Amino acid sequence: MRRVRQVLGGPLGIGVLVLVVVAGGFGLYWFQPWRLWQDKTVEEALPGTVRTSGPPATASPSAGATSPAPGPVTLAGGELVSHEHATSGTVKLVRLADGSHVVRLENLDTSNGPDLRVWLTDAPVKEGVGGWRVFDDGAYVSLGRLKGNKGSQNYVVPQDVDLSRYSSVSIWCDRFDVSFGAAELAKV
């Protein structure tokens, strides 16, 4: 017992203790296990659908009449399938009245995790383990960090993105290079 106290109290023991503390701190930072118990719900309205005083009117150049401005149009969509974590909800590619595009996640329900992103990709969606790591093999565009692991959210598609090149959306964990869930974008 005296020998154990000498080793633990000496330079070797202090070095081992420092190593354990540093490794533990790094492991906590890298894996962020507390996120598994922290849900973040984000509920955003689809841009262009919330009006406080009725639909905006646009003047007709020929007759001087007014007509409602065009609203958002869903171009493609699909259901999320689970990959690394149980994931459900709907994905839509929407063209807004101003001609811009958003990817909309509706009724999203997935696990929280470190460094989650929303990716527009050219990869086919495969169910099960075979679909976990395919989304970074081809072309993809990151639309930003996942705003919340639950709810309905919008992600702006950059103007210079050629939407004809992309066929799916993935909730991608950039830290571990794995998909939490994904959906095919089938034309509507």
C-alpha positions in Angstrom: 0.0 0.0 0.0 2.9 2.3 0.8 4.4 1.7 -2.7 1.0 2.6 -4.3 1.0 5.9 -2.4 4.5 6.7 -3.5 3.8 6.0 -7.2 0.5 8.0 -7.2 2.0 10.8 -5.2 5.1 11.0 -7.3 5.9 12.5 -10.7 4.6 9.5 -12.6 1.2 9.6 -10.7 0.8 13.3 -11.4 1.7 12.8 -15.1 -0.9 10.0 -15.4 -3.5 12.2 -13.7 -2.8 15.1 -16.0 -3.1 12.8 -19.0 -6.4 11.4 -17.8 -7.9 14.9 -17.2 -6.7 16.2 -20.6 -8.0 13.1 -22.5 -11.3 13.3 -20.6 -11.7 16.9 -21.5 -10.9 16.3 -25.1 -13.3 13.4 -25.2 -16.1 15.5 -23.7 -15.4 18.3 -26.2 -15.3 15.9 -29.2 -18.3 13.7 -28.5 -20.5 16.3 -26.5 -22.6 13.5 -25.0 -24.8 16.0 -23.1 -26.4 17.0 -26.5 -28.2 13.6 -26.5 -30.4 14.9 -23.7 -30.8 18.5 -25.0 -33.5 19.1 -27.6 -33.8 22.4 -29.4 -37.1 23.1 -31.1 -37.2 25.7 -33.9 -40.5 26.7 -35.5 -40.1 29.0 -38.5 -42.9 30.0 -40.9 -42.2 29.5 -44.6 -41.0 32.9 -46.0 -43.8 34.7 -47.9 -46.7 32.9 -46.2 -47.2 35.1 -43.1 -49.3 38.2 -43.9 -50.7 40.5 -41.4 -53.0 42.5 -43.6 -54.1 40.2 -46.4 -52.2 39.2 -49.5 -50.0 41.9 -51.2 -51.4 43.1 -54.4 -49.5 43.7 -57.7 -50.8 46.0 -60.4 -51.5 44.6 -63.8 -49.7 46.7 -66.4 -52.4 46.5 -69.0 -55.7 46.8 -67.1 -54.6 48.6 -63.9 -56.2 45.7 -62.0 -54.6 44.1 -59.0 -54.0 40.4 -58.4 -52.4 38.5 -55.5 -48.6 38.1 -55.7 -47.5 34.6 -56.4 -46.6 32.6 -53.2 -44.1 29.9 -52.5 -44.2 26.9 -54.8 -43.0 23.4 -53.7 -40.8 22.0 -56.5 -39.7 18.7 -54.9 -39.9 16.9 -51.6 -39.6 13.7 -49.7 -39.8 11.9 -46.3 -36.7 11.7 -44.1 -35.3 8.2 -43.5 -33.2 7.3 -40.4 -29.5 6.7 -40.6 -27.1 7.0 -37.7 -30.0 8.3 -35.4 -33.7 7.9 -35.6 -34.9 10.7 -37.8 -38.4 11.6 -39.2 -40.1 14.6 -40.9 -40.5 16.0 -44.4 -38.1 17.9 -46.7 -39.3 20.3 -49.3 -37.4 22.4 -52.0 -39.4 25.6 -52.3 -39.2 28.5 -54.8 -40.3 31.7 -53.1 -42.2 34.5 -54.8 -39.0 36.5 -55.3 -37.4 33.6 -57.2 -35.0 32.5 -54.5 -35.1 28.9 -53.1 -35.2 27.4 -49.6 -34.9 23.8 -48.3 -37.6 23.4 -45.7 -37.6 20.8 -43.0 -41.0 20.2 -41.5 -41.9 18.3 -38.4 -38.3 17.3 -38.0 -37.5 14.9 -35.1 -33.9 13.7 -34.8 -31.2 13.5 -32.1 -29.1 16.5 -31.3 -25.4 16.1 -31.9 -22.2 18.0 -32.5 -21.7 19.9 -35.7 -24.9 19.0 -37.5 -25.4 20.5 -41.0 -28.1 20.5 -43.6 -26.6 19.4 -47.0 -28.1 19.5 -50.4 -26.4 16.5 -52.2 -26.3 14.5 -55.4 -26.2 11.1 -53.6 -29.0 8.6 -53.7 -30.7 8.0 -50.4 -30.1 4.5 -49.1 -31.8 3.1 -46.1 -29.9 1.5 -43.2 -26.2 1.4 -42.5 -25.4 1.5 -46.3 -26.7 5.1 -46.4 -24.8 6.5 -43.5 -21.6 7.8 -45.2 -22.5 8.3 -48.9 -23.3 12.0 -48.9 -19.8 13.3 -48.9 -18.7 11.0 -51.8 -20.1 13.3 -54.5 -21.2 16.9 -54.9 -22.9 18.6 -51.9 -23.6 22.1 -50.7 -23.8 22.9 -47.0 -26.8 25.1 -46.3 -25.6 25.8 -42.7 -25.8 24.4 -39.2 -29.0 22.6 -38.2 -31.0 25.2 -36.3 -32.7 22.7 -34.1 -33.2 19.0 -33.9 -37.0 19.4 -33.7 -39.5 21.6 -35.5 -39.9 23.2 -38.9 -37.0 25.3 -40.4 -35.9 27.0 -43.6 -32.4 26.9 -45.1 -31.6 29.4 -47.9 -30.1 27.9 -51.1 -27.4 30.1 -52.5 -28.3 31.8 -55.8 -25.4 30.3 -57.7 -26.4 26.6 -56.9 -27.6 24.6 -59.9 -30.5 22.8 -58.4 -30.6 20.3 -61.3 -27.4 18.7 -59.9 -28.8 17.8 -56.5 -31.3 15.1 -55.7 -31.4 14.7 -51.9 -31.0 16.4 -48.5 -29.0 15.0 -45.6 -28.7 16.0 -41.9 -25.0 15.5 -41.8 -22.7 15.3 -38.7 -19.6 17.0 -40.0 -17.7 16.0 -36.9 -18.1 12.2 -37.5 -18.8 12.2 -41.3 -22.1 10.4 -40.9 -25.7 11.1 -41.9 -28.3 11.3 -39.1 -31.1 11.1 -41.8 -31.8 12.0 -45.4 -34.6 12.4 -47.9 -34.8 12.1 -51.7 -36.1 15.2 -53.4 -38.8 13.8 -55.8 -40.3 16.4 -58.2 -43.8 17.5 -57.3 
